[in-house]
Amino acid sequence: MTQQEIVHRVDPDRVAWRMAGDEVVVLDTGNSVYFGLANSGALLWQRLVHGATDTELVSTLVAATAVDRERARADVAAFLADLRGHGLLLQRP
């Protein structure tokens, strides 16, 4: 039996965000804190708005950058942990 992956999604009740050129500007409305995401962070954020699994995020990163899958997996895990730590993500199986 295959385990279903968790889908991560930006919490629309917790954040407001906009594209600013090639960057994403995020406002944590709960804490009135701004975040700026460029390059890979901006790319992953846009996928998270609609919901994405770890596997989908890693594939997106590998396809868009010169990073190998193992490094992409570590980078995605760190990015998701950071967003979760700020309470900006929803997760569902």
C-alpha positions in Angstrom: 0.0 0.0 0.0 1.3 3.4 -0.9 1.2 6.2 1.6 -0.6 9.3 0.4 1.6 12.4 0.3 0.7 15.5 2.3 -0.5 18.5 0.3 0.9 21.8 1.5 -0.9 25.0 0.8 -0.5 28.7 1.7 -3.1 29.6 4.4 -5.2 32.2 2.6 -6.6 33.5 5.9 -3.1 34.1 7.3 -1.3 35.7 4.4 -1.6 38.4 1.7 0.9 38.3 -1.1 1.8 39.9 -4.5 4.2 39.4 -7.3 6.7 42.3 -7.4 8.7 41.8 -10.6 10.3 38.4 -10.2 9.9 38.3 -6.4 7.0 37.5 -4.1 6.2 39.8 -1.3 4.2 38.1 1.5 2.5 39.7 4.5 1.8 37.6 7.5 -1.4 39.3 8.5 -1.4 37.6 11.9 1.9 39.1 13.0 2.2 42.1 10.6 5.5 40.7 9.2 6.7 41.0 5.6 8.7 38.4 3.8 10.4 38.7 0.4 10.9 35.6 -1.7 13.1 35.6 -4.8 14.2 32.9 -7.2 13.4 29.4 -6.0 11.4 30.7 -3.0 9.1 32.7 -5.3 8.7 29.7 -7.6 7.8 27.3 -4.8 5.5 29.9 -3.2 3.4 30.1 -6.4 3.0 26.3 -6.4 2.0 26.4 -2.7 -0.8 28.9 -3.4 -2.7 26.1 -5.2 -1.4 23.2 -3.1 1.5 20.9 -3.8 3.2 17.8 -2.4 6.8 17.5 -1.5 7.4 15.5 -4.7 5.7 18.1 -6.9 7.8 20.9 -5.3 11.0 19.0 -5.7 10.2 18.3 -9.4 9.4 22.0 -9.9 12.7 23.0 -8.4 14.8 20.4 -10.4 13.1 21.4 -13.7 13.7 25.2 -13.1 17.2 25.1 -11.7 20.5 23.4 -12.0 20.1 21.6 -8.7 20.1 17.9 -8.4 17.1 16.0 -6.9 18.8 15.3 -3.5 19.7 19.0 -3.0 16.2 20.0 -4.2 14.6 17.7 -1.6 16.7 19.2 1.2 15.9 22.8 0.0 12.2 22.1 -0.2 12.1 20.5 3.3 13.9 23.5 4.7 11.6 26.0 2.9 8.5 24.1 4.1 9.8 23.9 7.7 10.4 27.7 7.7 6.9 28.5 6.4 5.4 26.0 8.9 7.4 27.7 11.7 5.8 31.0 10.8 2.3 29.4 10.6 1.8 30.2 7.0 0.9 26.7 5.6 -2.1 24.4 5.8 -1.5 20.7 5.3 -3.8 17.9 4.4 -3.4 14.3 3.4 
